[in-house]
Amino acid sequence: MGYVLRVRFASFFAGAAVALAAGSYYLHKDYKIAHHAMSQQMNNLYKSLDGRISSLENLKEVEAMKPVEDAE
């Protein structure tokens, strides 16, 4: 009876170790995918914001040059 119990415990702990490893791999993979998605969204947001800032700076430069052209 003791031998069978040891075999069952060993099987249980081996299965738990495999499940833990598989779960850790799955969570790590899920974390990497989520991190990549968030990083891509932030990069797109920064590019959009940079474009808006550049267009506002260009508009400001054009408006600053208009009074000089009208005075001449």
N, C-alpha and C positions, 0 to 999 in steps of 0.2 A: 504494500500500500504506500509506503514511503517513497519508493522509486517512482511510482506513477505520479504522485503529487509533485515531486521534483521536476519530472518531465513536463507536467502541465504548467508549473510556474516558469520554467525555462521557456516554454513555447509562448506563454503569455507575455513575458518580458521581451522576448525577441520580436513578437508582433507589435508590442507597444513601441519598441525602438524603431522599427521600420515605419510605423505610422507617424511617429514623431519626425523622422527624417523626411518623409514624404510631405507632411504638413509644413515643415519648415521650408522646404524647397518651394512649395506652392505659395506660401505667404511671401517669400523673398521675391519670387517671380511677379506676383501681384503688386508688391511694393514698387518694383522697378518699372512696371508698366504704368502704374499710377503716377510715379515721379516723372516719367518721360512725358506723359500726357500733360501734366501740370506745367512742366518746363516749356513744352511746345506752346501752350496757351499763353504763358507769360511772354515768350519771345514774340508771338504774334501781337500781343498787346503793346509791347515796347516798340515794335516796328510801326504800328498804327500811330502811337503817340509821337514817335519821332517824326513821322510824316506830317502830322498835324502841326507840330512845333515848327518844322521847317517851312511849311506854307504860311504860318503866321509871321515868322521872321521875314520871309520874302515880302509879304504884304506890308509889313512895317517899313521895310527898306524902300519899297515903291512909294508908299505914302510920304516918307521922309524926303524923297527926291522930287516929288511933285511941286512943292512950293519953290524950290530952287529953279526949276524949269519955268515956272510961271513968272518969276521975278525978272528973268532975262529977256 
